[in-house]
Amino acid sequence: MGMHVIKMPDLGEGIAEVEVVAWRVQPGDAVVEDQVLADVMTDKATVEIPSPVHGTVVALGGKVGESLAVGAELIRLDVEGAGNAPAAARPKPAANEPAADEPADLPHGFVPEPARVAETAASVAQAGPAAGIAQAGPAVAAPPARPTPAPGRTPTPARTPAPTLRAAGEQPLAAPAVRKRAWDLGIQLQFVAGSGPAGRITHADLDAHVAGQRRGHPAAPDGRYAELDGEEAVPLIGLRRKIAEKMQLAKRQIPHFTYVEEVDVTALEALRGQLNARYGEERGKLTLLPLLMRAVVLAVRRFPDVNARVTEESGDQANIVTRYQAVHIGIATQTDAGLMVPVVRHAEARDPWASATEIARLADAARHGKAGRDELSGSTITITSLGALGGIVSTPVINHPEVAIVGVNRIVERPVILNGGMVARKLMNLSSSFDHRVIDGMVAAEFIQAIRGYLESPATLFVE
């Protein structure tokens, strides 16, 4: 057996280090070529790191949330043959651990690869019955050799591991479904013994914990009135850390001000319905967003200062405002991992259907963690919307280093006095924020009023 060290690859684009956001394997796991070992994050893009060889995991290069430099050791594998690491690089066993070539009582639930099992069994058979007897102290019988699994079958644990509690401060491991069930039952996972790999808590562990509670101090049957104690520290890692850093940077460096305007979208919604009825089957359904993007593109032509970015580096390039003719619109998108902002490039060259198609493609890529770095950067102005949850007013945070963000609130139907009579109209607020270093209040108001004019007279969206 040899040792193969996998180092953090160069992911290009000048990336010097990445953050480990998830380990897909743990020490003792057998892996095959091209199996994903870890997920790492560069800026806001998550990248999967595959294994180039077959082997067994010996050690991981860091903890989740740690940053690793390009070229740093990511993972070590035991492999057939010499491997790519010198013998001196192999990790030495601790004082209380046997060497790799000595028979050992293996951890609960871990079964070695077939070759190692056969090797151990053969050495015990050649040494005779006394091979496992300690040389000093009380005699201890050697553990029986576990049978070699049949070719092509996955080794299974020899016995179910005993539940273990974690050390003080150690975070409990559990699947989302287990966490939700524990929350519904009013159970603190910190105090539940876990029997899964690495002490992971399973549904069976919850059942055992509930049974123990009922034998001791019973709680309400559904857990609604159980007393809750303890706390759980959740580290900011991965995308959550990137979001926190970006928001902190934006609020620290950009003097925000927010302008809110009400827009009557009754005619726009009627037009959208007509377009979808006529072209929906062949060109796809339109939502409000592509039409709003078109209004932003047209308004930017009259107010180019809002389609800009601020350079804050030191030296000759300090405090430079760069205006862009191209309109690259960032679309704030909520994913299971957190907020991402994929970019619809050259929105000025797309009709509403082309914009809708690109929005759908980017949103799908972002939500499945497949969006590349170039798809998550380079925007010149951003649109943010919470859809039906959009509320009445919001104060969106500017996507640094841009100078403007257009926020969309939900559409509501309200009575309005129109031409002396009361009628029902569909109304929507635009809550938009601006960088006051670059955009004055009057310019911001005029920009939003221009967007309002296009949306309230939607035919103008299609007139150059």
N, C-alpha and C positions, 0 to 999 in steps of 0.2 A: 504494500500500500504506500502511496505517496501523498504529499500535500499539494493542493492547488489553491493558490491565492488569487481571488478575483478583485481587481481594483476598480475604483470608480472611474468609468470611462469619460472621455472628453465629449460632452454633449454639444459642443460647437457654440457659435455666437458669443465667444468671449466669456463663457460661464466659468468661474473659478471655483465655486463650491455649490453644493446642493444640500437640501434638508431631507433627511430620512423621514418619510411620513407613514410608512407601513412596512413591516417585515412580513413576507408571505411564507417564510419558513422559520424554523427554530432549530437549535442544536439537536442533532440526532435524527433529523429528517433526511430521508433519501430523496435526491433530486435527479432529474433527467435533463438532458440537453434541451435548451430553449424554454425550460420551465421558468416562470417569473419568480425571482428571488426577493425583490424589494420594489417599493414605489418611492421615488424621490421627486422633489419639487424644485423647479427652476422658475423664479418669478411666480407666475400663477399656473404654469403648465406642469402637470404630473407626468412623469416618464417611468415606464416599467423597465427594470433591469433584468435581463434573462441570464440563465446560466449557460456558459459555453461548453460545459462538460457534464458527464454523469458523476455522481459522487454522493457523499454523506456530509451533512453540515457539521462542522466542528466548532466554529465560533463566528459570531457576528461582529461587524466592525464598529458598531455604535448603537445607541438607543434611539427609539422613535423621538423625533424632535431635535436631534443633534444635527449639526452641519458637518459635512465631510468634503474635504477639498478634492478636486480632480486628481486622480492618481493615488488617493489614500486607499487603504485596505478596506474593502467592503465586506468580504465574507471569505471564510476558509472552508475548503472541502477536502475530505479524505477521498482519494481516487485510486483506481487501479493504475499500476505503473509508477513512474518516478515523480509525476506531478511537475509543477513549475517552481516550487520553493525548495531551497536547500534543507538538508536535515536539521540544521541549526535553527531554522525558522519554525519548526514544528513546536507547538506549545507544550511545555513541560507539565507533567501531571502534578497536582498539588500533593502536599505531604501525605494526605489521607486518601489519595486516589491511586489506583493501580496504573502501571504503565499500559500503553495501548496494546502491547503484545502479551500481557498477562491475563489469565482468566479472572473475571471480575463478576460480582453480583450486579447486574445491570439495573438501572433505574426502573421503577414501576412503570409499566405501560410502554417501555421502549424495547423494540426487538431489532437487533442489528441486521445488516445485510446478510444474505445466505452464506457468502464466502466466509465472513467472520464467525458465524455460528458453527460452520463445519470445521473451521480452524480451531476454535475453542474446544469443540467436542473431541477432535482428534488428539489434541494435546493432553486432555484429561485421560483419554483412553490409554495413551502410551505411558503416562506417568503412573498409572495404577490407582488404587483406591486411596492411597495416602497423599495424592497430589494436592488435594484441597485442605490438608490439615495444617493448622498454624504451627510455626516452629517454636513459639513461646506462648505461654498462657494457656487457657482452656482450649481443648480441641474443638474445632468448628468444622463441620462437614461442608465440603464444597457444594455449591448449588448444582442441581442436575442440569445437564446441557439441554437447551431447548431444541426441539426438532427443527430441522431445516425445512422451510416452506417449499411446497411444490413449485416447479418452474412456472413463471407467468402469474403466480398468485401474490397478492399484496400481503406482507406480514401483518399480523394482527397482534394487539397486546396480549400478553400471557395472562394477565389478570387486571381487573379494574383497579386503577390507582386509588389509594385511600384519600379521602378528602383532606385538604390542607388549608389552614388559615394563613393569611399573609402577615408579614411583619408590619409593625407600626409605620404608617405613612405610605405603605405600598398600595397602589391603586388596584381595585378588583378588576379582573378581566371577565367580560361577559358579552354575548351577542346582543344586538339591539332588541330582539324579541324578548330575551331574558330580562334585560333592563326594564323594558316596559311592563312586563308582568310583575317584576319586583316592585315597581312604582305603584301599580294598581293594588298590590297586596300590602303596601305600606312597609316594605322590608328594606332595610339598609344593607346593600350588598357588601359593605365593608365587614359585616359580621357573619357572612355566609361562607361556610367552608366550600371550596371548589375542588371537584374531582377530575376536571378536564385537563388537557395539556397545559402545562405551566400554571396550574391552579385555576384554570378557567371555570367559571360558574355555569352549570347547566340547569335545565329545567328540573332534572332529578334532584339536584342539590337544593333548589327552592322547595321542592316537595318535602325533602327531609327536614329542612329548616322550619317549615310551617308545622310539620308534625311535632317537632321538638317544642315549638312555641305552645302548641295546644296541650302538650303534656305538662308544661310549666305554667306560664302566664298567658292564658288564651286572649286573643284579640277578637275584634269583631269578625264574623265569617268572611266578609268581603274586604276587610282591611281598611275601610273608609275611616274608622274612628280609632285606629291604632296610634299610639304615641310615637312620634318620630324624633330621633336623636341623631347626632353625628353630622358630618359634613363631607363633601367630596370636592377635592381640588382638581380642576380640569385644566391641564396645561394648554396654552395657546400654541398649537403646532400646525404645520402644513399650511393649507390655504387660510385657515383662521388667523394664523400669525401674519401672513402676508396682508390680509385685509386690515388687520389692526394697525400694522405699520403704515399702510397706504392712507388709512383714514387719519391717523395721527399726524402724518406728514402734511396732508391736505389742510387740516384744521390749524396746524401750527404755522404754516407758511402763507396760507391764502386768507385774506380778509373777506369773508363771505358776506353777502347780503342777498336776501330772498325777496322776490317780487311775485305776487299772486294775482292772477286775472281769471275771471269767469268767461267761459266760451260757450256759446249756444251751438251745439253740434247736431241739432235736429235735422237740418238739411244734409249735413255730412253723413249721418247715419242712414238717411233715406237714400242717398246716392250710393252708399256702400251696399245697401241691400239690393238695389237695382243692378249694380255691377256683379254682385255675387250670383244673382239669379240668371243673369245673361251669360257671364263668362266663367262662373265658378267651376263647372265641370271640366272645361278645357284648360283654364289658366290658374285654377286654384282659388280658394276663398281668401278674401281680404279682411284683415282685422283693421282696427283704427291705426295701429302703429305705422304701417307703410305710408299711409296718407299723411300722418304727422311728420314722418321723415321727409316727405316731399315738400311740406310746408316749411320745414326747417331749411332745406336746400334753397328754396326760393327766397326766404327771408335773409339768409346769409349773404346773398348777392348784394343786398342793400345795406347790410351791416357786417362788413368783413371782420371787424374787430372781435366778434364773438367766436369766430372760427379760427382760433389761434392757440398757441402754447407759449408759456413763459420759460425762458432759460435763466436759471438762477446760479449757474456755475460762476466761479471766481474768474478774474482776468478780463480780457477784452470781450468775452461773450457773456458777461454778467448782465442780468436784467434786460435781456433782449426779448421782445415780443415778436414771434414769427407768425405772420398771417399765412393761411393756406388757401390756394384756389380749389384744390380737391377737398371734398367734404367726406371725411372718414368718420362715420357716426358709430360711437360705442353704444351698445344696447345692454344695459344692466340686466343680468340674468341670474335668477336664483337657482342654485343647484343643491343637491344633498350635502355637498362638501362646503358650500358657502357661496358668497356673491362673486360672480365673474362678469367681465365686460368684454364679450367678443365684439369684433369690429366689422361693420359693413363698409367695405372700402369703395370709394368712388360712388357714393350714393347719388351724386349729381348726374351720373350717367345711367341710372336705373329708373325704370318706371315702377309704379307701386307693386306690380306682380313680381318683377325681378327682385325687388327689395324683400317682398314677403318670402320668396323662395330662399334667399340668402339668410334671412333671419331664422327660418326654420332649420336650415342646415347647421348654422353656427350654434343655435340653442341646443340642438341634439348632440353636437360634438362636445359642447361644454358640460352638459349634464351627464355624459358618459365618460368624461375625463379624457377625451380624445382631441380636444382643441390644442393646436400648436401655439408656440410662442408668438409667431407672426399673426395669428388670428386673435390674440389677446392683447395686442399692443398697437400703438400708432394712431389711436383715435384723435380727432381734432375737436369734437364736441360730443356730448353724451346725452342720451335719453334714458330716463328711468321711470318705471311704472310698476305699481303693485297690482294692476288689473282691478278685479272686483274688490280687492282689499285696499284700494288706493286712498281711502279716507277723503276728507274734505280739503285739508291743507297739509303740506309736508314742507320740510326744509332740507332738500337734498344736498349732499356733500359733493363738491366739485371733484371730478376725476383728475387729480393732479397729473401733469402740469397744465391741463386745459384751463380755460377762463370762464366757461359756462356749462351748465347742465340744465336740461329741460325736464321737469318732473310732471307726470300725468296723474291726476286724481280720478276717482271713479265717476262714471256718468250716472246722474240721477235725474229723474223726471219730476219737475216741480211746476206749480202754477206761476205764470208770468203775465204781467199786464202788457199787452201788445195791441197797439192801435186802439186804445180805449177799452179793450175787452180782455177778460182773463182766459188764457189758453195754457195748455200743458206743453212744456218745452223740455228737451233733453239738454241738460247743462253739465259742464265739466270744468273743473279748475285746472289751470296750469300753474304749478308751484316751481319756480325756476330760480336757481342760485347763480351768482356772478362773482368774479374776482374784482373787487373794488379798486385794485391797483391799476387795472386796465379798462374796466367798463364802468362808466358813470351811470347813475341811476336813470337819467333821461334816456341814454342809449339802450339800457336794458328794457325799459318800459316800451320804447318804440319798437324794439326787436320783437317782444312778445305781442304787441299790438299788431305787428305785421303778420305773425303766425296766426293770430286770432282772425284777421281779415281773410286769410286763405281758407281757414277751416269753416268759417261761417258762410263763405261764398265758395263752395267746393269746386265749382266749375273752373275757377281761376287756377286751381292746381294743375290743370291740363293745358293752360295757356302760357306760352313763353313770352 
